Amino acid sequence: MTASATAVADRIVGMTTPTRRDILRRAAAVGSLFMVRNVPLVTETQRRKDPPTGYVDAHVHVWTPQTDKYALAAGFRRDQMVPPSFTPDVLLAHARPCGVERVVLVQMNFYGFDNSYMLDTIAEHPGVFAGIAVIDDEQNRPEETMRKLSQSGVRGFRIYPRNHELDRWLDAAGMAAMWRLGADAGLAMCHLVNPDALPAIDRMCEKCPRTPVVIDHFARIGVDGTIRDADVAALCRLARHQAVHVKLSAFYALGRKEPPYLDLLPMIRRLLDAYGPERLMWATDCPYQVQEHTYANSIELVRDRLDMVSEGDREWLLRRTAEKVFFS
């Protein structure tokens, strides 16, 4: 199995009458997108003074070789860190030339439930990063840990079935507490799942309709090379829950796994029809995106290849949806 595949397994036409997207687009009154490639770097002083206008990468992992300061979780070894290092400086060297100003960090499994490195990164770069933490949902009162982390820039929590039965993995008391606080505090439940976990999420959304929900990496549809119609339909069915969002991400690992990823366009079109651009967000899943492909390969699919969307829609996909969920 390649490093990319392992990473995914571990984390993983115009119409004559107005469409729903057309109506929503007019109502949103979105300004035109003016970011271009190769933008100059923005100083922290400017960033605090001026509202951010650049793109937002909604899913990136960072880690450091300083394992003496940031210890690895039990069961992990340094030789499993591939690449050996992916620090914020390295990330931004990839991101900023593509017009990306802000990034949503996702806690790396190397660190288990210790979110320290991600939190320190957020604190050291004010306004640049938001966080998705990983906590123990089986602990007593996980909502207290959620409240504490939310004061340090965490806006979501990564959840996944682990070793639980797929039809019951969201039924535990701790998970229910997390979803309740998510609704009250606007904290997203961010799902690393395969399509077979979507029915349980659907049922939980029925119980907790106000809880923000994010599905990572298209629910990993196509990770085995085949994009199945039934899987896409299941993901689209979740769109009836208004708090559900989907990340258009990890292109390197889905379908044919080859730039420019045009085989993913039909799935993206279906998601646009189901969710509208206001509930879809682009992301790279770095560093895995840049191990065999490039950062530009990822953003170019949404920025340059989606000829079915307006510039206003594109701004939602590349900035405003992630901004709404993770930076507001």
MITOR-872042 format. One record per residue (C-alpha): y, z negated, x. Coordinates in steps of 0.2 Angstrom, whole numbers, padded with zeros to 4 digits, always signed. Each point is the difference from the previous one (the first is absolute). Example, Ala and Ser with C-alpha at 12.3 -4.5 7.8 and 13.67 -1.06 7.14 Angstrom:
# residues 2
-0022-0039+0062
+0017+0003+0006
//
This chain:
# residues 328
+0000+0000+0000
+0017+0005+0007
+0014-0013+0002
+0009+0007-0015
-0015-0001-0011
-0003-0018+0005
+0018-0004-0003
-0001+0006-0018
-0016-0008-0003
+0007-0016+0006
+0017-0001-0008
-0003+0018-0008
+0070+0114-0081
+0014+0001-0008
+0000-0001-0019
+0011+0007-0013
+0002-0017-0009
+0006-0016+0010
-0015-0010+0007
+0000-0019+0000
+0005+0001+0019
+0015+0011-0005
+0006-0013-0013
-0003-0015+0012
+0009+0009+0014
+0015+0003-0010
+0000-0018-0007
-0001-0006+0018
+0015+0009+0006
-0006+0001+0017
+0012+0006+0014
-0006+0015+0011
-0010-0004+0016
+0011+0002+0015
-0011-0006+0014
-0005+0012+0013
-0012+0000+0015
+0005-0007+0017
+0013-0012-0007
+0008-0011+0012
-0006-0018+0002
+0010-0013-0010
+0006-0016+0007
-0005-0016-0008
+0019-0003-0003
+0001+0016-0009
-0016-0003-0010
+0007-0017-0007
+0017+0008-0004
-0006+0016-0008
-0013+0002-0014
-0016+0008+0007
-0002+0019-0004
-0014+0005+0011
-0018+0002-0005
-0012-0015-0002
-0018+0001+0007
-0009-0011-0013
-0016-0004+0011
-0001-0004+0018
-0010-0012+0011
+0006-0008+0016
-0008-0011+0013
+0003-0006+0018
-0011-0002+0015
+0007-0018+0002
-0015-0008-0007
+0004-0016+0009
+0015-0002-0012
-0007+0009-0015
-0019-0005+0000
-0012+0012-0008
-0010-0006-0015
-0018-0006+0002
-0012+0014+0002
+0013+0012+0008
+0001+0005+0018
+0013+0009+0010
-0010+0015+0003
+0000+0003-0019
+0019+0002+0001
+0002+0019+0000
+0012+0005+0006
+0002-0016+0011
+0018-0002-0005
+0011+0006-0015
+0016-0010+0001
+0016+0003-0011
+0009+0009+0014
-0014+0013+0002
-0001+0002-0019
+0019+0003-0001
-0001+0012+0014
-0011+0011-0012
+0009-0004-0016
+0019+0001+0004
+0000+0018+0006
-0007+0005-0017
+0014-0009-0009
-0010-0016-0005
+0011-0015+0001
-0011-0014-0008
-0018-0004+0000
-0012-0010-0011
-0012-0010+0012
-0017-0003-0006
-0009-0015+0008
-0013+0006+0012
-0018-0007-0002
-0001-0004+0018
+0011-0016-0004
-0010-0005-0016
+0011-0012-0010
+0013-0003+0014
+0015+0011-0004
+0010-0007+0014
+0002+0016+0010
+0006+0010-0015
+0012-0014-0005
+0007-0001+0017
+0003+0019+0000
+0009-0001-0017
+0011-0014+0007
+0004+0009+0016
+0006+0016-0009
+0010-0005-0015
+0001+0013-0014
-0013+0011+0008
-0017-0007-0005
-0008-0007-0016
-0017-0008+0000
-0017+0001-0009
-0009-0016+0005
-0019-0004-0001
-0004-0018-0006
-0016-0009-0005
-0001+0002-0019
-0014-0012-0001
+0011-0014+0007
+0007-0014-0011
+0016+0006-0009
+0003+0016+0010
+0016+0003-0010
+0008-0014+0011
-0004+0011+0016
+0007+0015-0009
+0017-0009-0004
+0002-0006+0018
-0004+0018+0007
+0012+0008-0012
+0014-0010+0008
-0003+0009+0016
+0000+0018-0006
-0017+0002-0008
+0001+0010-0016
-0019+0004-0003
-0017-0006+0004
-0015+0010+0005
-0016-0003-0010
-0017+0009+0000
-0017-0004-0007
-0008-0007+0017
-0018-0004-0005
+0003-0003-0018
-0008+0010-0014
+0012+0014-0005
+0000-0004-0018
+0005-0018+0003
+0010+0000+0016
+0017-0004-0009
-0007-0014-0011
+0001-0015+0011
+0013-0013-0004
+0009+0002+0016
+0003+0019-0003
+0006-0004-0018
+0013-0012+0008
+0006+0013+0012
+0002+0013-0014
+0010-0013-0010
+0012-0004+0014
+0001+0019+0004
+0007+0003-0018
+0012-0015+0001
+0007+0004+0018
-0002+0019+0001
-0013-0001+0013
-0012+0015+0001
-0019-0001+0000
-0004+0014+0013
-0018+0006-0002
-0011+0007+0014
-0014+0007-0011
-0011+0015-0003
+0000+0009-0017
-0015-0011-0006
+0012-0015+0000
+0013+0008-0012
-0008-0006-0016
+0002-0018+0005
+0018+0003+0004
+0002+0008-0016
-0006-0015-0010
+0011-0012+0011
+0015+0010-0004
-0004-0002-0019
+0001-0019+0003
+0015+0000+0011
+0011+0015-0005
+0015-0006+0009
-0008-0003+0018
+0006+0014+0012
-0016+0009+0006
-0001+0012+0015
-0016+0011+0003
-0001+0004+0019
-0005+0018+0006
-0003+0008-0016
-0014-0013-0003
-0008+0009+0015
-0005+0015-0010
-0007+0013+0011
-0004-0011+0015
-0017+0008+0000
+0008+0017+0000
-0002+0003-0018
+0014-0002-0013
-0010-0003-0016
+0009+0004-0017
-0007-0016-0008
+0007-0011+0014
+0017+0008-0002
-0001-0002-0019
-0004-0018+0002
+0015-0003+0011
+0011+0009-0012
-0006-0010-0015
+0008-0016+0009
+0017+0009-0003
+0000-0007-0018
+0004-0017+0008
+0019+0001+0004
-0001-0012+0015
-0013+0010+0009
+0005+0011+0016
-0009+0011+0012
+0002+0003+0018
-0001+0018+0006
-0007-0005+0017
-0013+0002+0013
+0000+0019-0001
-0009+0000+0017
-0016-0008-0008
-0002+0009-0017
-0006+0017-0005
-0001+0012+0014
+0009-0012+0011
+0010+0015+0008
+0019+0002+0001
+0009+0006-0010
-0011-0008-0013
+0003+0013-0013
-0017-0004-0008
+0008-0016-0006
+0014+0009-0010
-0010+0002-0016
-0004-0019-0001
+0018-0004+0004
+0006+0012-0014
-0012-0010-0013
+0007-0016+0006
+0018+0006-0002
-0004+0005-0018
-0008-0017-0004
+0011-0012+0009
+0017+0010+0003
+0008-0001+0017
+0007-0017-0004
-0017-0009+0002
-0007+0010+0015
+0005-0004+0018
-0004+0009+0017
-0007-0009+0015
-0008+0004+0016
-0013-0013+0003
+0005-0001+0019
-0006-0002+0013
-0015+0010-0007
+0010+0014-0005
+0006+0003+0018
-0016-0002+0009
-0006+0018-0003
+0014+0007-0010
+0019-0003+0000
+0013-0010-0010
+0009+0016-0004
-0017+0007-0007
+0001-0013-0014
+0018+0000-0005
+0000+0019+0000
-0012+0001-0014
+0011-0009-0012
+0017+0005+0007
-0004+0019+0002
-0015+0005-0009
+0002-0007-0018
+0009+0015-0007
-0003-0007-0018
+0012-0014+0002
+0019-0001+0000
+0010-0008+0014
+0003-0015-0011
-0019-0002-0003
-0003+0001+0019
+0012-0014+0003
-0010-0011-0012
-0016+0005+0010
+0007-0003+0017
+0012-0014-0003
+0004-0007-0017
-0017-0005-0007
-0004-0010+0016
+0017-0007+0000
-0001-0006-0018
-0017-0008+0003
+0002-0008+0017
+0018-0001+0005
+0009-0004-0016
//
